[in-house]
Amino acid sequence: MSTLKDDIAEMIHQLPENTTFEDIQYHLYVLEKIRKGQESIKDGNGISHEEAKARLSKWITK
């Protein structure tokens, strides 16, 4: 598993040369949310795929 520092370095490396400070802040925010979500799932606080589909079906009309 990669470290937070490794993930941030890889993210910075992949951004275009004209990236703004605000772009970097946004990407760091998203990276933090993803890592927190993965940690939550690892701790057993996630929901199943079927439960997610059931919840989303209430919001999505076909």
Residue pairs with C-beta under 8 A, 6 or more apart in sequence:
2 10
4 35
7 31
7 35
8 28
8 31
11 27
11 28
11 31
12 24
15 23
15 24
15 27
40 46
47 55
